[in-house]
Amino acid sequence: MDEKNMWKHLRVLGGQVDEDTFEQLVAELCDLSGPQIVAFSEALAVVLHRLDTAAHFHQPVRDISDPPGSPVLPMTDDVFLFVRCAVVAAGRKRYEAVLANPSALAGAWDVSDAQLLLEAAPQAYEEVTGHPWAHETAVSPDTGSNTEGWPESAPIATKQTNTATPQDWLNIPVGWDGVKPSAPFEYFLGRTAKRVAAEPQWAEWFISLGVEEIWLFPLYTTQRADPKIRKGRRKIQAEFTRTPDELWRPGLTDEENAEAEVRELLQSTYDALTAGRKNE
């Protein structure tokens, strides 16, 4: 897919990304084949990559929903990526103006939900093909990846090497909605994650992925939903809903239950990513 067709698909956003326009974009992409959706993601990565320059990074940007006089957004790697998503969502004309003149980025943009733009192709691909999304674009949209746009002294890291220690690559923050895990379970979940992450077989698998970290997000609730697993260039994010029968395993202590949970979540992530590689 060329950029002209990518921009045509983005028109459905109406200039901004929110939950409603995100769903409309996903529906639009679901009319495409799996390879066409992948091609859309490649074209999107290219336009985001072009905006990844030091000159753009240092512009003062606010979210459009912030009241007048609010401080500018703290421009971290992720925030700058989301700002660039907001520019792309605003349409081709505004994008080209900002690309040609970095100072045109200064001001208010609809940043709050802009990161949803990155999720549209993966979600559409999974709905169309029935397979997990495991594609990595040829050009990275990540901040600092456009080496031509950053001087040698730029403060943003451009290396994609794995710098995590054996214990700190696995993160499992807990969420709950109606089903609250016990405090000891949450405590042991964090401790067990570090211990399991240090095991040679899991550490070797993590290193083979070429990312910096893995985030597993279990949501403890009464409503079951399919897992969502995304592999980016720097991190993997996996979202799980966990029901009471999955949270409380009969006959286990909180510590044993936490270990079983960590291993089950990690194994599910491994299985999905392995299946995604086979189906690419």
Disulfide bonds with the S-S distance in Angstrom:
none
